[in-house]
């Protein structure tokens, strides 16, 4: 497959009807795992056949063979402005968090808030925070450290969280997960404090935020994983969260990450989204894509292929 990224103009912001979308980046770089480690059921052939267009935005050449390279991801927030409100989709890893099971994410000190400011967002300006699911790298900036206390970073915002996620990740409920005990810290420092302040708005199945934005469940990666559908003045885009973690999953939607709770359901969700996006020519923006951040797909028989990258500036 030939990448089209060099042929596209790049933009800092996209407009879909009455909605604008920008992105604020927290971190981008190696996830510290090879393709096989990140996607245990993936095949060498798929990675080798597609290495040319996955490198360097999604694969970092760091080994003698394709399967010894490391996967590259972005931690970022999609910033939407709709109906006069500012909405943040996912909030990254966060600063000063204790992450004993992911040492590279412990006690970070990034310029995330400065990056938000660079796209015109101050914490007190945020009206809504959407956590597509409650993994550690999607809730971190929900809170910040004030002295020795975790307090909401966006104190004027409503935090929309799927009800299934709140139930599943609450350590008091004792669910076993592929994440092991590492999820407990994230719930305690990044979810519980906003619950305690009464800022959380649980939802289930689907929830309309406004006339342009609808949250929809897209389970598999986690039980309550969700996507955000933007539909305004005849234009549509899907912000698909962790439905996929690498564009290699476009050509091999059966590959699931090692962090997916239900790999069969995750694959089914991907295929369903790809089918709709291909038939309607809908752009998709992913939570962890570096490069241009998003893509469109086309059908190739019963499977799918990359059609075009989003025109966002590469990171």
C-alpha positions in Angstrom: 0.0 0.0 0.0 1.3 3.4 -0.9 0.9 6.1 1.8 -0.7 9.4 0.6 0.5 11.6 3.4 3.1 13.6 1.4 0.4 14.6 -1.1 -2.0 16.1 1.4 -2.1 19.7 2.7 -1.8 20.0 6.4 -4.0 21.9 8.8 -4.1 22.6 12.5 -7.9 22.6 12.7 -10.7 21.0 10.8 -14.3 22.1 10.5 -17.3 19.8 10.1 -20.4 21.9 9.7 -20.7 23.9 12.9 -18.0 21.9 14.8 -14.3 22.5 14.9 -11.7 19.9 15.9 -8.1 20.5 16.9 -5.7 18.3 18.9 -3.5 18.9 21.9 -0.6 16.5 22.2 0.7 15.2 25.5 3.4 12.7 24.4 4.4 11.0 21.1 6.9 8.2 20.7 7.7 4.6 21.2 5.2 2.6 23.3 8.1 0.3 24.2 6.7 -2.8 22.6 7.3 -4.7 19.3 4.4 -5.4 17.0 4.1 -8.9 18.4 4.1 -7.7 22.0 1.5 -5.0 21.3 -0.6 -7.2 19.1 -0.1 -10.8 20.3 -2.2 -12.5 17.5 -0.7 -10.5 14.6 1.2 -12.1 11.9 4.7 -11.3 10.6 3.5 -11.1 7.0 1.1 -8.2 7.6 3.7 -6.1 9.4 6.3 -6.8 6.7 4.0 -6.2 3.8 2.9 -2.8 5.2 6.1 -1.6 6.8 6.8 1.0 4.1 3.7 3.1 4.9 3.6 2.4 8.7 7.1 3.7 9.1 8.0 6.1 10.7 4.7 7.4 12.0 3.5 4.1 13.5 6.6 1.9 13.5 10.0 3.1 14.7 12.9 1.3 13.0 14.8 0.0 16.0 15.7 -3.6 15.1 17.2 -5.7 12.4 13.7 -6.9 11.2 10.2 -5.5 11.1 9.1 -7.5 14.1 12.0 -6.1 16.2 10.9 -2.5 15.5 8.8 -0.7 18.2 5.3 0.7 17.8 4.8 4.4 17.9 1.8 6.1 19.5 0.5 9.5 20.5 -1.1 10.5 23.8 -3.4 13.4 22.8 -6.7 15.1 23.4 -9.1 16.0 20.6 -10.6 19.4 21.3 -14.0 20.1 19.9 -16.0 23.3 19.8 -19.7 22.9 19.3 -22.7 24.9 20.3 -20.6 27.5 22.0 -19.0 24.9 24.3 -15.5 23.5 24.6 -15.3 19.7 24.8 -12.2 17.6 25.5 -12.1 14.0 24.3 -9.8 12.0 26.5 -7.2 13.5 28.8 -4.0 11.4 28.5 -1.7 10.2 31.2 -1.4 13.2 33.5 1.4 14.6 35.5 2.8 13.4 38.9 0.8 10.2 38.8 2.0 7.1 40.6 2.1 4.3 38.0 4.1 1.4 39.5 3.0 -1.0 36.8 4.0 1.4 34.0 7.2 3.1 35.2 7.6 5.2 32.1 4.3 6.9 32.9 5.1 7.6 36.5 5.6 11.1 37.8 5.5 12.7 34.4 6.0 16.5 34.1 4.8 17.3 30.6 3.6 20.6 29.0 0.1 19.3 28.3 -1.7 22.3 29.8 0.6 24.6 27.8 -0.3 22.6 24.7 -4.0 23.1 25.5 -3.3 26.8 25.9 -1.6 26.9 22.5 -4.9 25.8 20.9 -6.9 28.4 22.9 -8.1 26.3 25.9 -7.6 27.2 29.5 -8.8 24.7 32.1 -11.6 26.9 33.4 -12.9 27.3 29.8 -13.7 23.6 29.4 -17.4 22.7 29.5 -17.3 19.0 28.9 -14.7 16.2 29.3 -15.4 13.0 27.6 -13.5 9.9 28.7 -14.1 7.3 25.9 -13.1 4.7 28.4 -11.3 4.6 31.8 -7.9 3.3 30.9 -5.0 5.0 32.6 -3.9 6.9 29.4 -7.4 8.4 28.8 -8.2 9.9 32.3 -4.9 11.2 33.6 -5.5 14.9 33.2 -9.0 14.6 34.7 -7.2 15.7 37.9 -4.1 17.6 38.9 -2.2 17.6 42.2 -3.0 20.5 44.5 -0.5 20.1 47.4 -1.1 16.4 48.3 -4.7 16.3 47.0 -6.0 15.3 43.6 -8.5 17.9 42.4 -10.4 18.2 39.1 -8.3 19.9 36.5 -11.4 21.2 34.7 -13.5 22.3 37.6 -16.3 23.9 35.5 -16.7 20.8 33.3 -19.1 17.9 33.3 -17.2 14.6 32.9 -19.0 12.1 30.7 -18.1 8.5 31.5 -19.7 5.3 30.3 -21.7 3.6 33.1 -20.2 0.2 32.2 -16.7 1.7 32.6 -17.5 3.1 36.0 -18.7 -0.2 37.2 -16.0 -2.3 35.6 -13.0 -0.3 36.7 -14.0 0.5 40.2 -11.6 -1.6 42.3 -14.3 -2.1 44.9 -16.1 -4.3 42.4 -13.2 -6.8 42.0 -13.3 -7.4 38.3 -10.3 -9.2 36.8 -8.9 -7.5 33.7 -6.1 -7.9 31.3 -4.6 -4.8 32.9 -4.1 -6.5 36.2 -3.9 -4.4 39.3 -2.5 -1.4 37.5 -5.9 0.1 36.8 -6.6 0.7 40.5 -4.3 3.7 40.8 -5.9 5.4 37.8 -9.4 5.1 39.2 -8.3 6.3 42.6 -6.4 9.4 41.5 -8.1 10.3 38.2 -11.8 9.1 38.4 -12.7 9.0 42.1 -11.9 12.7 42.8 -14.3 13.9 40.0 -16.9 11.5 41.2 -16.6 12.9 44.7 -17.1 16.5 43.4 -20.3 15.4 41.6 -18.9 16.3 38.2 -19.4 12.8 36.5 -22.3 12.3 34.2 -22.7 8.5 33.6 -24.3 7.4 30.3 -25.1 4.1 28.6 -25.8 2.8 25.1 -25.9 6.3 23.5 -26.0 9.9 24.7 -26.6 13.1 22.7 -24.4 15.9 24.0 -25.9 18.5 21.7 -27.4 18.7 18.2 -24.0 17.9 16.6 -22.4 15.4 19.0 -23.5 11.9 20.0 -21.7 9.4 22.2 -22.1 5.7 21.2 -20.9 2.5 22.8 -18.2 0.6 20.8 -17.3 -2.3 23.2 -14.4 -4.8 22.9 -11.4 -2.9 23.9 -13.1 -2.4 27.2 -16.7 -3.3 28.2 -17.9 0.3 27.9 -15.5 1.7 25.2 -17.2 4.5 23.2 -16.9 6.7 20.2 -18.0 10.2 19.5 -20.0 10.9 16.3 -19.9 14.4 14.9 -22.7 15.2 12.5 -23.4 18.7 11.4 -24.8 20.3 8.2 -24.4 17.1 6.3 -20.8 16.5 7.3 -19.7 13.6 9.6 -16.6 12.4 11.3 -16.1 9.6 13.9 -13.7 10.0 16.8 -13.1 6.3 17.5 -11.1 6.3 20.7 -9.2 3.0 21.1 -11.1 1.1 18.5 -7.7 0.6 16.9 -4.2 1.4 17.9 -2.3 1.1 14.6 -3.3 1.5 11.0 -2.2 -2.1 10.5 -5.6 -3.0 11.9 -7.2 -1.4 8.9 -5.9 -4.3 6.7 -6.1 -6.8 9.5 -9.1 -5.9 11.8 -8.8 -9.2 13.6 -5.6 -8.0 15.3 -6.3 -6.7 18.8 -4.0 -5.1 21.2 -2.8 -6.8 24.3 -4.9 -4.3 26.3 -8.2 -5.4 24.8 -10.6 -7.1 27.2 -12.6 -9.0 24.5 -10.6 -9.4 21.3 -13.5 -11.0 19.4 -15.9 -8.1 20.2 -13.1 -5.6 19.5 -12.6 -7.0 16.0 -16.3 -7.0 15.3 -16.6 -3.4 16.4 -13.7 -2.4 14.1 -15.3 -4.2 11.1 -18.7 -2.5 11.8 -17.1 1.0 11.9 -15.0 0.4 8.8 -18.0 -0.8 6.9 -20.0 2.3 7.7 -17.0 4.6 7.2 -16.1 3.1 3.8 -19.7 3.2 2.5 -20.2 6.8 3.6 -16.7 8.1 3.1 -16.4 9.1 6.8 -13.1 10.3 8.3 -12.1 8.6 11.5 -9.8 10.2 14.1 -8.1 7.8 16.5 -7.0 8.3 20.1 -3.4 7.2 19.7 -2.5 7.8 16.1 0.6 10.0 15.5 1.2 11.1 12.0 -2.0 12.8 10.6 -4.1 11.5 13.5 -6.8 10.0 11.3 -7.8 8.3 8.1 -10.5 7.1 5.8 -11.0 3.6 4.5 -12.1 1.9 1.3 -13.5 -1.6 0.6 -11.2 -4.2 -1.1 -13.5 -7.1 -1.6 -14.7 -8.2 1.8 -11.8 -6.4 3.5 -10.6 -2.8 3.9 -7.6 -0.6 3.0 -6.4 2.8 3.8 -8.0 5.4 1.5 -6.4 8.6 2.7 -4.8 10.2 5.7 -6.6 13.1 7.5 -5.1 16.4 6.6 -4.0 17.3 10.1 -0.4 18.3 10.5 1.9 15.3 11.1 3.3 14.7 14.6 
